Amino acid sequence: MYLAAPSDDAWQRYRDAYMALIEERFRENRKHFDQLADLARENDVFIGCSCPTIANPKIDHCHTYLALEFMRSKYPKLRIKMPNMQTGARKQRPALKS
């Protein structure tokens, strides 16, 4: 697990496994993904997360960040606001927007 021993290699393994899992779920039943995208076209949708944390200070090393990347790849017309990547910036909630 990435947080047990953070490293670039551990992150890449986690990222590959998580993206494969979410892709599999999308292929098996994309209905929930489509519903989320439809909701986000009409409303602001916020995806909650605790990152960055002391254990994981890199906001782009987070499953929520990966989920937003995934939605961006599957729904390219959907406006997706990624979290603020500036060091020391106030935490910003990631969002899917219409």
N, C-alpha and C positions, 0 to 999 in steps of 0.2 A: 504494500500500500504506500502511496506517495508520501503521506504525512508522517508515516513511521520513520522514513529515512529519505527526506527530500533531496533530490538531485535532478539534473536535467534528464538523465536516463530514466529515472523512476517516473518523472512527469510524462515523458514520451510514452512509456508503457501504459500508464494510467489513461492518458489521452487516447491512445489507439484503442484500448479496450472499451472505454466509455463511448467513443464515437461509433465503434462497431456495434455495441449494444443498442444505442439509440437508433442507429440505422436499421438494425434488425427489427426493432419494435415498430419503426415507421413502415417497413415493408410488410410486416405481419398485419398491422391495423393502423392505418394512418388517420382514422377518423378523429381521434383526440387531438392530433397535431393540427388537422384542418380546422377543428373547432376553436382551438387556441388562436390560430391565424385569423379566422373569421372574427373572433371577439376583438382581436387587436386592431383589425381594420376599422372598427367602430368606436373603440374605447382605448384608453391607455391601460396597458397590462403590465404590472410590476412583478418581477420574479425575485423572491426573497432569498437572501444569502447572508452569511456572516463574514465573508471575506472582504477585505483582508483581515487577517488575524496574526497574532504573534507566531503561531505555528505555520501559517501560510500567508506571508506578507505580499505575495505576488497575486494581484487580483486576476490576472489572466491565467493563473494556474488554479482554476476553480471550475467545478462541474457546471455552475450556472453560466459562466462565460462560454464554456463549450456548448451548452444548450442553445445559447443565443447565436453562436456561430453556425450551429446546425440549422436552426430556423432560418437564418439569413441565406444559407445555401439552398434550402428547399423552397423558400418563399422569397425570391429576390425582389419582388415589388413591395414587400412589407418593410416599412421603415423601422429599423431596429437601432436603438440607442445603446451603445456599449458603455460599460462602466468607465469612469474617469481613470486614466492610467498614470496620472501625475503622482509622483512620490510625495507623500504627505498631504495629498488632497483630501478634502472631506469625503467621506464615503457617499457614493451616489448610487441610488437604486437602479439596476439595469431595467430596461423597459422595451417592450414591443409596442410600437405605435403605428397607427394607421397612416 
